[in-house]
């Protein structure tokens, strides 16, 4: 049986900006290279997840 997400899920969509973390220039300068690499990895994963959900919800809502 095909299941669809609840209507509230379709109404409460989020954008990448809703889940992204942004650093000021000063904050970014305080990060070491490992922290910057982790930030990049997490942001790319968030972007992939949002894109994946967008595709799923496009066909489900």
N, C-alpha and C positions, 0 to 999 in steps of 0.2 A: 504494500500500500504506500502510495506517495504521500509524504507529509510536507506541509508548508509551514513556514515560520509564523508565529502569532502576528496579528496585525500590528501590535505595538512595536514589534521589531522592525517592521517595514517603515513605520512612522518616525522612529528614533535613529535614523541613520547618522553616522559620524563621518567626518572627513579626516584626512591625514593630519591636518592642522589641529584637530581636536585631541589627537593622541601624541603628537610630536612634542619633543622637548627642545627648546631653543636656548642657546647660551649667548650672552653678550660677548663682545670682543674681549672684554677684560676677563670674563669667566673662562672663555675658550683658551686664553693665554695661560691660565693656571693649570690646564689639563696636560698630563704627560702623553706621550705617543700611544701608550696602551689604552688609556682612557678615551682618547680620540678614536682609536680603532674600534673600541667597544661601542662607542656612541654611533659610529657609522654602521656597524653591524646591526645594532638594535633598530636604528631608523630604517634601514633597508628591510629588515624583517617586518616592521610595522607597515611599511608601504606595501609589501607583498601581501600581508594579511588583509589590509583594507581593500586592495585590488581584488583579491580572491573573494572576499565577502560581497563586494560590489557586483561581481559576475554572478555569484550565487543568488543574491537578492533580486537582481534584474529579472531573472527567470522565475522567481518564487513569489514576488509581491505583485 
